[in-house]
Amino acid sequence: MNEVIIKNICQELNIKEYQVKNTLELLSEGATIPFIARYRKERTGALDENEINKINEVYTYGINLLKRKEDVIRLIDEKGLLTDELKESIMNAQKLIDVEDLYRPFKEKKKTKATEAIKLGLEPLAKEIFRENANILEVAKKYLNEKVTSLDFALEQACYIVAENISDNAYFRKYIRNNMYKNSILKSSIKKNASDETKTYEIYYNYEMKFKWIKPHQLLAINRGEKEGILKVNLENPTDEIPKYLETKLIHKNNIETTKLLKASINDALKRLILPSIERELRSEATEKAEEQAIHNFGINLRNLLMQPPIKSKTVLGFDPAFRTGCKLAVISPTGELLHIDVIYPHEPKNDYVGSKNKILDLITKYNIDIIAIGNGTASRESEAFIAKVIKEANKSVSYIIVNEAGASVYSASKLAQEEFPSLHVEERSAVSIARRLIDPLSELVKIDPKSIGVGMYQHDVTPKKLDSELEFVVSTAVNQVGVNVNTASRELLSYISGLNKKMIDKLIEYKEKAGKILTRSELAKVFSEKVYEQSIGFLRIPDAKNNLDKTSIHPESYNIAKELLKKYNLEETDIGTAKIKEILEPINVEETSKELNTDIYTLEDIIKSLIAPLRDPRDELNAPILKSDILTLDDLRIGMELEGTVRNVIDFGAFIDIGLKNDALVHISEITNQFIKHPSEVLSVGDIVKCYVLGIDKDKKRVSLTLKNN
């Protein structure tokens, strides 16, 4: 381990050295992030998954930066140009761009104006210009020959060398980069003859903003408009500080000719070499930060969506709306089993209202349906109006809910869906997916590419590899925090479990097919390798296990501690999950008891929680979705009306809230709270149930704006 990098991590993340070292050691031994976060708290000081992941990222960046520094030093040394001062500057550089600036003068150049001038033998003349030789015109005459035929040509070519040297100076570039970041104005305008039919980029047709103040979502939108050929974008520096700075650094004598040549070289270096290059660097760096913000925001939204509480013990009718092709129906049992598939045509062109109504009522009676889950796609609100009317005639209480079906069509056409339901049509599979999203969002959504779930912003404008990495981490974290039933979990759900790979999942499924059902965790010790068993077993649940400890999230390595704890308080394993065990274990002194049992407080606290609530699901602590029995229309709304809504998406400038209309309503960041916040995610999360008030109604655009402030 590199001690310097570790100390930098401690400072950057504000954590202790032992936490960083132990985390890196565990990762190097092959431990997964979920395993470390759950079962090695005593080693890390209870760091969570995000902190562990950040340590890994920062350390990896530090190692890669160090490797590049060493490569640069080696390459310069091979040219015989390395000095102690240069080596120290390279090793002290904090960013890759600073290392590259220091290396720039020593790089092998492609064909440039300066390299061509050097071939003409004019490098010594360029040095004389730098020295501000008072007799520069006389000196230049010495370089005239059959290729360099005039004094003006000789000086012009020598100035190209001067300009490139100015451009290659790391200290000049650092000053210019900082100055441009602080002072530059980003300007965008619509390109001549550009086509923006929907006026997506209208606010950027004549737009300018101080570069350092531009918000991430604005920059990503401008970048997209530029990429699509609609916007013209550039950085302008309104000050003349940069050329003045270079003149003070390069011009020291009052020589008319060399002063003129140096000023010309400075202007050429800035216009042709430095400013375009640094503009690209600044925009690239800002874009990278904007991408990080967008990816981070997407990750938060995805996690909150995945962690939505499942609707337990309810039979659900999945309803995939459509007009011409009919609405597909799928009855799903409380355990996710498909019970029935059907289709109705309540809308145009068939308008079979009576037949459709009777079929829905028959299904409600036959399968004792509790909830109807309606997809939010085409014909969604027409279907909502139909269902709201029909369920009033049902012989039992039935609710409905609008379900975000983003990605359902992607799943329905996938190979996975074809394997799961080979006899169903694509739309029928979609109805199944819509219902299952309500019964167990996590189990269903892991089957879909996270980018298709629709809770992000600009996900198609960011680096795919970075986005995929973050979303993979988010899904893995969510799955392992919840855990899975080893007997019912799909292959897709198992693929996110700590330590499991395709080979191990194949072995597990093969074993289940032979055994019929897994009843003990010890059986899996025969299926998995020792390391895989260690990393995965704590996240695999057996709700109907023979051994009561196997029902919990307690790791088998801690079973002895759990048994000693039970014995100490005269409890039996049959008491696990009862009111009795809660009454006895909740008040105990964890610190004293951990010493008596020769364990750490983190492990003991987790054991106690698991013994009190063995089948605890962290999702149960969150708000359940809003179930409805009647519809809301735009005409029903009034300014100031109080409503209850569900947060569907949290973005940089606000949040979209489902209040029961066809389109989600927007609450701007300024209307979320009376307190100052940097980002809406400080207050709101996807899935939150919020009380809101109608702020504005635009019937022409069918838009509603909300406020969460009850003034």
Summary of the structure (lengths in Angstrom):
residues: 711
radius of gyration: 33.0
end to end distance: 55.9
largest distance: 107.2
contacts: 2231
relative contact order: 0.07
helix: 55%
strand: 12%
